[in-house]
Amino acid sequence: MNRQPIPNDFPRASRQGIAPRIRPALTFTNWPICSALLSDDELRYFQCEDIAIGVDVVATRRIIKHQWSLQMALSNIEASVIEAVRWGGWELTDAEVAWTIDRARQLVSNSAVDRETKPTALVLDQPTPTLFLDYDGTLHRGHGLLDEHGDVSLDSAQPMFEYAPLLASMLQPYPDVQIVLTTSWLEKLPFEQVLSYLPPALANRVVATTKGIKPRFGYLKDGSARTYVIRSYVFENHLKNWLALDDSVYGAFHLSTEILDLSKHLVLLDSKKGIGDSAAQERIEEWLVDAHHFQP
């Protein structure tokens, strides 16, 4: 289980006898733990980190689009953080607000350095057809349950990976299609075991996973974490021809950008049908034809 550690400089509320304003009753479907298992300090840290990241995003946009200087952006950080805290209704301590302000300034400064050392224009020009593949609600109906012995079963009592042969058959005419695994099973089981559930025709196509990409706390809360993770992989690898098969790829509208319309790439599946749905199969077939038609 991977839990992001709290930085040593974060002011832990537990040391001050402070309880969080709320403890959200959420289960994070794309996170290896649920919020009920997080400590009070972890919840408070995640919220402060999320506020700092949000302020960084806004400040960076102002620098790029409105030609703000770095100094101007940094001078506005304190007011932006206080506004975000007030808008969110969080009862943060003065120490936590101060930490969030410093953290936001650090992120904005780092972003400025990155823009100076990296190309400013992101070009999605990697043509290799890439399929982002979930397991639950995709290759079978229902979701996996892991027992104390490490054995996996489905909550739907349906056959596991019942649609894997179907996908293998659909991809067979297209040997250059690569697969990137997005399944949450990777958070509970070793990669080799997760891969072993696939038939060789699919397993041999797997080139990577998205396990190492951690979404912002805000995306976990609004259910768009999986979409954010996939988008991050796409940007990092400059993918041009890709499709995501998943029952949890929400947030296509607010995570789309000027250079990437996510709605064209996400197949949001019904977990009770998976890719057994004829409409989903049509989308896959259309993508396979289009991806190969436009390849150089």
C-alpha positions as CSV (number, residue, x, y, z in Angstrom):
1,M,0.0,0.0,0.0
2,N,1.5,3.3,-1.1
3,R,0.7,6.2,1.2
4,Q,2.2,9.6,0.5
5,P,4.2,10.6,3.5
6,I,3.5,13.9,5.3
7,P,6.5,16.3,5.0
8,N,8.5,16.9,8.2
9,D,7.8,20.6,8.0
10,F,4.0,20.2,7.9
11,P,2.4,21.4,11.2
12,R,0.6,18.4,12.5
13,A,-2.7,19.3,14.1
14,S,-2.6,16.2,16.3
15,R,0.3,17.8,18.2
16,Q,-1.8,20.8,18.9
17,G,-4.9,19.0,20.0
18,I,-6.9,20.1,16.9
19,A,-9.5,18.0,15.2
20,P,-10.3,18.4,11.5
21,R,-13.5,20.3,10.5
22,I,-15.0,17.2,8.8
23,R,-14.0,13.7,8.1
24,P,-15.4,13.0,4.6
25,A,-17.4,9.8,4.2
26,L,-15.8,8.9,0.9
27,T,-14.3,5.8,-0.6
28,F,-11.6,6.5,-3.1
29,T,-12.1,4.0,-5.9
30,N,-8.8,4.9,-7.5
31,W,-6.7,5.1,-4.3
32,P,-5.4,2.2,-2.3
33,I,-7.1,3.4,0.9
34,C,-10.4,5.0,1.8
35,S,-10.6,8.3,3.6
36,A,-11.8,6.6,6.8
37,L,-8.4,4.9,7.1
38,L,-6.5,8.2,6.8
39,S,-5.3,9.9,9.9
40,D,-6.5,13.4,10.8
41,D,-3.0,14.7,10.0
42,E,-3.1,13.0,6.6
43,L,-6.5,14.5,5.7
44,R,-5.3,18.0,6.7
45,Y,-2.1,17.6,4.8
46,F,-3.8,16.4,1.6
47,Q,-6.2,19.3,1.7
48,C,-3.4,21.9,2.2
49,E,-1.3,20.3,-0.6
50,D,-4.4,20.4,-2.9
51,I,-5.0,24.1,-2.2
52,A,-1.3,24.8,-2.9
53,I,-1.4,22.9,-6.2
54,G,-4.6,24.7,-7.2
55,V,-3.0,28.1,-6.5
56,D,0.0,27.1,-8.6
57,V,-2.2,26.2,-11.5
58,V,-4.0,29.6,-11.4
59,A,-0.7,31.5,-10.9
60,T,1.0,29.7,-13.8
61,R,-2.0,30.4,-16.1
62,R,-1.7,34.1,-15.2
63,I,2.0,34.1,-16.0
64,I,1.5,32.5,-19.4
65,K,-1.8,34.0,-20.6
66,H,-1.7,37.4,-18.9
67,Q,2.1,38.0,-19.0
68,W,2.4,38.3,-15.2
69,S,6.0,38.4,-13.9
70,L,7.1,35.7,-11.5
71,Q,7.4,38.4,-8.8
72,M,3.9,39.6,-9.4
73,A,2.5,36.0,-9.2
74,L,4.4,35.3,-6.0
75,S,3.2,38.5,-4.4
76,N,-0.4,37.4,-5.0
77,I,0.1,33.9,-3.4
78,E,-1.0,34.8,0.1
79,A,-4.2,36.3,-0.9
80,S,-5.0,33.4,-3.3
81,V,-4.4,30.8,-0.6
82,I,-6.6,32.7,2.0
83,E,-9.3,33.0,-0.6
84,A,-9.2,29.3,-1.4
85,V,-9.3,28.3,2.2
86,R,-12.3,30.6,2.8
87,W,-14.1,29.4,-0.3
88,G,-13.5,25.7,0.7
89,G,-14.8,26.3,4.2
90,W,-11.8,24.6,5.8
91,E,-10.9,25.6,9.4
92,L,-7.2,25.5,9.0
93,T,-4.8,26.6,11.7
94,D,-2.6,29.7,11.1
95,A,0.4,27.4,10.9
96,E,-1.3,25.3,8.2
97,V,-2.3,28.4,6.2
98,A,1.3,29.6,6.5
99,W,2.6,26.2,5.4
100,T,0.2,26.2,2.4
101,I,1.4,29.7,1.4
102,D,5.0,28.7,1.5
103,R,4.2,25.4,-0.4
104,A,2.3,27.3,-3.1
105,R,5.2,29.8,-3.6
106,Q,7.6,26.8,-3.9
107,L,5.4,25.2,-6.6
108,V,5.0,28.4,-8.5
109,S,8.8,29.0,-8.5
110,N,9.4,25.4,-9.6
111,S,6.9,25.8,-12.4
112,A,8.8,28.9,-13.6
113,V,12.1,27.0,-13.6
114,D,10.5,24.1,-15.5
115,R,9.2,26.5,-18.2
116,E,12.8,27.9,-18.6
117,T,14.4,24.5,-19.0
118,K,11.7,22.7,-21.0
119,P,10.0,23.4,-24.3
120,T,6.8,25.5,-23.7
121,A,4.7,23.9,-26.4
122,L,3.5,20.4,-25.7
123,V,3.2,18.4,-28.9
124,L,1.3,15.0,-29.0
125,D,3.2,13.4,-31.8
126,Q,3.9,9.8,-30.7
127,P,1.9,7.8,-33.2
128,T,2.0,4.3,-31.6
129,P,-1.6,3.1,-31.0
130,T,-1.9,2.8,-27.2
131,L,-4.8,1.3,-25.3
132,F,-5.3,2.2,-21.6
133,L,-6.9,-0.9,-20.1
134,D,-8.8,-1.3,-16.8
135,Y,-9.8,-4.8,-15.5
136,D,-12.9,-4.3,-13.4
137,G,-16.1,-3.3,-15.3
138,T,-14.0,-3.7,-18.5
139,L,-12.7,-7.1,-19.1
140,H,-15.3,-8.6,-16.9
141,R,-18.6,-7.6,-15.3
142,G,-18.2,-6.4,-11.7
143,H,-15.3,-5.6,-9.5
144,G,-12.5,-7.7,-7.9
145,L,-12.5,-8.6,-4.2
146,L,-9.2,-9.6,-2.6
147,D,-9.5,-12.0,0.4
148,E,-7.1,-12.6,3.3
149,H,-5.4,-15.4,1.3
150,G,-4.6,-13.2,-1.7
151,D,-7.3,-14.8,-3.9
152,V,-9.4,-12.6,-6.2
153,S,-13.1,-13.1,-6.9
154,L,-15.7,-10.8,-8.4
155,D,-18.6,-9.1,-6.5
156,S,-20.8,-9.9,-9.5
157,A,-20.2,-13.7,-9.3
158,Q,-19.4,-13.5,-13.1
159,P,-16.5,-15.2,-14.7
160,M,-13.2,-13.3,-14.4
161,F,-11.8,-11.8,-17.6
162,E,-14.7,-13.2,-19.6
163,Y,-14.1,-10.5,-22.3
164,A,-10.3,-10.8,-22.5
165,P,-10.6,-13.3,-25.5
166,L,-12.9,-10.8,-27.2
167,L,-10.4,-8.0,-26.9
168,A,-7.6,-10.2,-28.0
169,S,-9.5,-11.1,-31.1
170,M,-10.3,-7.5,-31.9
171,L,-6.7,-6.5,-31.6
172,Q,-5.3,-9.5,-33.5
173,P,-5.2,-7.7,-37.0
174,Y,-3.3,-4.8,-35.4
175,P,0.0,-6.1,-33.9
176,D,1.4,-2.7,-33.2
177,V,-1.2,-1.7,-30.6
178,Q,0.4,-1.4,-27.1
179,I,-1.4,-1.7,-23.8
180,V,-0.9,0.4,-20.7
181,L,-2.6,-1.0,-17.6
182,T,-4.6,1.4,-15.4
183,T,-6.3,-1.2,-13.1
184,S,-6.5,-0.5,-9.4
185,W,-5.4,-4.2,-8.9
186,L,-1.8,-2.8,-9.3
187,E,-2.2,-1.1,-5.9
188,K,-2.9,-4.4,-4.1
189,L,-1.0,-7.0,-6.1
190,P,2.5,-7.3,-7.7
191,F,2.7,-6.3,-11.3
192,E,3.7,-9.9,-12.4
193,Q,0.6,-11.3,-10.7
194,V,-1.7,-8.7,-12.3
195,L,-0.2,-9.3,-15.7
196,S,-0.6,-13.1,-15.3
197,Y,-4.4,-12.8,-15.4
198,L,-4.3,-11.7,-19.0
199,P,-4.1,-14.2,-21.9
200,P,-0.7,-14.1,-23.7
201,A,-2.2,-12.3,-26.7
202,L,-2.9,-9.3,-24.4
203,A,-0.1,-9.7,-21.9
204,N,2.5,-9.5,-24.6
205,R,1.2,-6.1,-25.6
206,V,1.6,-4.5,-22.1
207,V,4.4,-2.0,-22.1
208,A,3.7,0.0,-18.9
209,T,1.2,0.9,-16.1
210,T,0.0,4.1,-14.6
211,K,0.7,2.9,-11.0
212,G,3.3,5.6,-10.2
213,I,1.1,8.5,-11.1
214,K,-0.7,10.0,-8.1
215,P,-3.7,12.2,-8.6
216,R,-4.4,15.4,-6.7
217,F,-6.7,15.0,-3.7
218,G,-9.3,17.1,-5.4
219,Y,-9.6,14.7,-8.3
220,L,-10.0,11.8,-5.8
221,K,-12.9,13.7,-4.3
222,D,-14.7,14.5,-7.5
223,G,-14.2,11.0,-9.1
224,S,-11.9,12.1,-12.0
225,A,-8.7,10.7,-10.6
226,R,-8.4,7.9,-13.2
227,T,-8.9,10.4,-16.0
228,Y,-6.2,12.7,-14.6
229,V,-3.8,9.8,-14.3
230,I,-4.3,8.7,-17.9
231,R,-4.0,12.3,-19.1
232,S,-0.7,12.7,-17.2
233,Y,0.7,9.6,-18.9
234,V,-0.5,10.8,-22.3
235,F,1.2,14.2,-21.8
236,E,4.4,12.6,-20.4
237,N,4.7,10.3,-23.4
238,H,3.3,12.6,-26.0
239,L,0.7,10.1,-27.2
240,K,-1.3,10.9,-30.3
241,N,-3.3,7.8,-31.0
242,W,-4.8,6.4,-27.8
243,L,-8.0,5.1,-26.3
244,A,-9.0,4.4,-22.7
245,L,-11.4,1.5,-21.8
246,D,-12.6,2.0,-18.2
247,D,-15.7,2.2,-16.0
248,S,-14.4,5.2,-14.1
249,V,-13.0,7.7,-16.6
250,Y,-15.1,10.7,-15.4
251,G,-14.2,14.4,-15.8
252,A,-13.6,14.5,-19.5
253,F,-14.9,18.0,-19.8
254,H,-13.0,19.8,-17.0
255,L,-9.8,17.9,-17.7
256,S,-9.7,18.6,-21.4
257,T,-7.3,21.2,-22.6
258,E,-6.7,23.3,-25.7
259,I,-4.6,20.6,-27.3
260,L,-6.5,17.6,-26.1
261,D,-10.2,16.9,-26.2
262,L,-10.5,13.9,-23.9
263,S,-14.1,13.0,-24.9
264,K,-12.7,11.5,-28.1
265,H,-10.4,9.2,-26.3
266,L,-12.4,7.9,-23.3
267,V,-14.8,5.0,-23.4
268,L,-16.8,5.2,-20.2
269,L,-18.1,1.7,-19.7
270,D,-21.1,0.3,-17.8
271,S,-19.5,-1.9,-15.1
272,K,-22.3,-4.3,-15.5
273,K,-21.5,-4.8,-19.2
274,G,-17.8,-4.0,-19.7
275,I,-16.7,-4.3,-23.3
276,G,-19.4,-6.9,-23.8
277,D,-21.5,-3.8,-24.7
278,S,-21.9,-3.6,-28.5
279,A,-21.6,0.2,-28.4
280,A,-18.2,-0.1,-26.7
281,Q,-17.1,-2.7,-29.3
282,E,-18.0,-0.3,-32.1
283,R,-15.9,2.5,-30.5
284,I,-13.0,0.2,-30.2
285,E,-13.2,-0.9,-33.8
286,E,-13.6,2.7,-35.0
287,W,-10.5,3.7,-33.0
288,L,-8.4,0.8,-34.4
289,V,-9.3,1.7,-38.0
290,D,-8.8,5.5,-37.5
291,A,-5.5,5.1,-35.5
292,H,-4.0,3.0,-38.3
293,H,-5.5,5.1,-41.1
294,F,-3.7,8.3,-39.9
295,Q,-0.4,6.7,-39.1
296,P,2.5,7.9,-41.3
